[in-house]
Amino acid sequence: MMPVTHKIAAQWCAVGIIAGALLVAFVFYPPHSGWNERLEYGDLATWLTAIGTMGAVVAALFLARKDSAARHEEIDARGLVIASFLFSDCNTSKGLAEKAIAAINGLDVRNQQACNVAAFNSMQLVQKMNFELIEKNLEKVAWLPSRHSWALASFPAMKNDIVVSLATMSAATLPDLIPKYGESSKRLKKMLELLNSFINDYSSRL
């Protein structure tokens, strides 16, 4: 049995041929005499060749479009599978990132003890983030759209950098608190932004 895409392509090819045949009929059998006396149209073989070429081009373009759409659907379906596999861990990490940001948000950097304690508590929250599934399935993470595959693949390294930054902040003295606070806050907010982007794109599809 002929595949649906091939059947439709054949139909379009037939349409092109019929349209060309009608054009030939119109040219060689005009509606009234004299309207095309000064025009030269070539022989019948040339016209038939042109008609066949036109039909072939129409069919080729149609098949190429269908193949491209099919490949896009396949890639999207594979991305949905890996997204569902990683969604729970990312959603949990999002909640931890929000709590970690809240722990250090609005701190008075003149109060060293309060900043050190807040940074330590924030660090403990970040350490609970679990990205092991991402690390073990990086080749499948590549099935996701590039903006998400890049982000998810970077999460393990981002987590380590944030932990180091917060650990440094938890032991920092007053002169170093402001730059360490700014660095830790910026990294946490970037991770949360990337997590939100992934979750928002897939929450309604899973």
C-alpha distance (Angstrom), angle and dihedral (degrees) to the residues before:
residue distance angle dihedral
M1 . . .
M2 3.79 . .
P3 3.86 114.2 .
V4 3.79 114.9 -110.6
T5 3.82 94.1 -116.0
H6 3.81 91.9 51.0
K7 3.79 91.2 46.6
I8 3.82 91.6 52.6
A9 3.80 90.9 46.0
A10 3.79 89.9 52.1
Q11 3.79 89.4 51.1
W12 3.81 91.2 52.1
C13 3.79 90.3 47.7
A14 3.82 89.3 52.5
V15 3.79 90.1 49.4
G16 3.81 89.9 52.9
I17 3.79 92.4 49.5
I18 3.81 93.1 47.3
A19 3.80 91.2 48.2
G20 3.79 90.0 50.6
A21 3.79 91.6 47.9
L22 3.78 90.6 51.9
L23 3.80 89.5 50.6
V24 3.80 90.5 52.3
A25 3.79 90.8 48.6
F26 3.79 90.1 50.5
V27 3.81 91.8 49.8
F28 3.81 97.2 46.1
Y29 3.81 94.7 36.4
P30 3.80 103.5 37.2
P31 3.82 122.6 -171.5
H32 3.80 90.7 -110.4
S33 3.78 136.1 7.9
G34 3.75 122.6 -97.5
W35 3.83 99.2 25.8
N36 3.82 93.7 107.0
E37 3.80 103.4 26.0
R38 3.80 93.7 121.3
L39 3.81 96.6 46.1
E40 3.80 124.8 91.2
Y41 3.78 118.3 -149.8
G42 3.80 105.0 176.3
D43 3.79 126.9 -125.5
L44 3.80 128.6 -46.2
A45 3.82 94.0 -104.5
T46 3.79 91.2 58.7
W47 3.78 91.0 50.9
L48 3.80 93.4 48.2
T49 3.80 90.4 49.3
A50 3.80 90.6 51.2
I51 3.80 91.1 48.6
G52 3.81 92.0 50.8
T53 3.78 91.3 48.0
M54 3.79 91.6 50.0
G55 3.80 91.3 50.9
A56 3.80 92.0 48.2
V57 3.80 92.1 49.9
V58 3.81 91.6 50.0
A59 3.81 91.1 49.9
A60 3.83 93.1 46.3
L61 3.80 92.7 50.1
F62 3.78 91.3 48.2
L63 3.82 93.3 50.4
A64 3.81 92.2 46.2
R65 3.79 90.6 52.6
K66 3.81 91.8 48.3
D67 3.82 92.4 48.0
S68 3.80 91.2 49.7
A69 3.80 91.6 50.2
A70 3.80 90.9 48.3
R71 3.82 91.9 51.2
H72 3.81 90.8 48.8
E73 3.81 91.0 51.0
E74 3.81 91.2 49.2
I75 3.83 92.6 50.5
D76 3.81 91.1 46.6
A77 3.81 91.2 50.3
R78 3.81 92.1 50.9
G79 3.80 90.2 47.9
L80 3.80 89.6 52.4
V81 3.81 90.7 53.7
I82 3.82 94.7 53.7
A83 3.82 91.0 41.1
S84 3.81 90.6 56.8
F85 3.82 89.1 48.1
L86 3.82 93.2 54.1
F87 3.80 100.6 30.7
S88 3.82 98.0 93.3
D89 3.82 94.7 52.4
C90 3.81 91.7 46.1
N91 3.80 92.1 48.8
T92 3.82 90.7 50.5
S93 3.81 90.3 47.9
K94 3.79 89.5 51.2
G95 3.79 90.6 57.2
L96 3.81 91.1 47.7
A97 3.82 91.1 49.1
E98 3.81 90.7 52.2
K99 3.81 91.1 51.1
A100 3.81 91.8 45.3
I101 3.81 90.7 52.8
A102 3.82 91.2 46.8
A103 3.81 90.0 51.5
I104 3.80 93.1 60.9
N105 3.79 99.8 26.5
G106 3.79 116.4 117.2
L107 3.79 95.4 6.0
D108 3.77 120.9 165.8
V109 3.81 99.8 -123.3
R110 3.81 88.8 -160.7
N111 3.80 88.3 70.1
Q112 3.78 102.6 75.0
Q113 3.79 97.4 -177.6
A114 3.81 94.3 50.1
C115 3.82 91.1 48.1
N116 3.80 93.2 48.3
V117 3.81 92.2 50.5
A118 3.81 93.3 45.1
A119 3.81 91.6 49.5
F120 3.80 90.8 49.7
N121 3.82 92.1 50.4
S122 3.81 90.4 47.1
M123 3.80 90.5 49.9
Q124 3.81 91.4 53.5
L125 3.80 90.0 54.0
V126 3.81 92.6 50.8
Q127 3.79 90.9 48.6
K128 3.81 88.7 60.9
M129 3.80 91.4 62.5
N130 3.78 109.2 111.2
F131 3.80 118.1 -150.4
E132 3.81 98.2 155.7
L133 3.80 93.3 114.8
I134 3.79 90.0 54.8
E135 3.82 92.3 50.1
K136 3.81 91.7 49.0
N137 3.81 94.6 47.4
L138 3.80 104.9 39.6
E139 3.81 92.3 133.6
K140 3.81 89.3 57.9
V141 3.80 93.1 43.2
A142 3.82 84.0 65.5
W143 3.83 87.7 68.8
L144 3.81 88.4 72.7
P145 3.82 122.1 87.2
S146 3.80 109.0 -78.4
R147 3.81 95.0 -107.5
H148 3.82 89.9 57.7
S149 3.80 99.1 36.5
W150 3.80 90.5 53.5
A151 3.81 92.3 46.8
L152 3.81 96.3 47.3
A153 3.79 92.9 45.1
S154 3.82 89.1 53.9
F155 3.82 96.2 50.1
P156 3.85 97.7 88.4
A157 3.82 91.6 53.1
M158 3.81 91.6 42.2
K159 3.80 90.1 52.4
N160 3.82 91.7 52.4
D161 3.80 91.8 48.2
I162 3.81 91.9 50.3
V163 3.81 92.3 48.1
V164 3.81 90.6 51.9
S165 3.80 91.5 46.6
L166 3.82 93.0 49.6
A167 3.80 92.3 44.2
T168 3.80 89.1 54.2
M169 3.79 90.3 47.2
S170 3.82 91.5 50.2
A171 3.82 89.4 60.8
A172 3.80 98.5 33.9
T173 3.75 123.5 120.6
L174 3.79 123.1 -135.0
P175 3.85 97.9 -85.0
D176 3.83 91.1 56.1
L177 3.80 99.9 39.0
I178 3.80 98.6 85.1
P179 3.85 97.3 54.1
K180 3.83 92.2 40.2
Y181 3.80 91.3 48.3
G182 3.80 91.8 50.0
E183 3.81 92.5 46.9
S184 3.82 94.5 48.8
S185 3.80 93.9 45.2
K186 3.81 92.7 49.0
R187 3.82 93.5 50.7
L188 3.80 93.5 47.2
K189 3.80 92.3 49.7
K190 3.81 91.4 49.2
M191 3.79 91.4 52.2
L192 3.81 90.9 47.8
E193 3.80 90.5 50.2
L194 3.82 91.4 53.5
L195 3.80 92.7 45.2
N196 3.80 91.1 50.2
S197 3.80 91.4 49.9
F198 3.81 92.2 53.6
I199 3.81 94.4 43.3
N200 3.80 94.5 46.2
D201 3.81 91.9 50.6
Y202 3.80 94.7 51.6
S203 3.83 107.3 26.4
S204 3.80 92.9 87.8
R205 3.82 93.5 46.0
L206 3.80 100.0 50.6
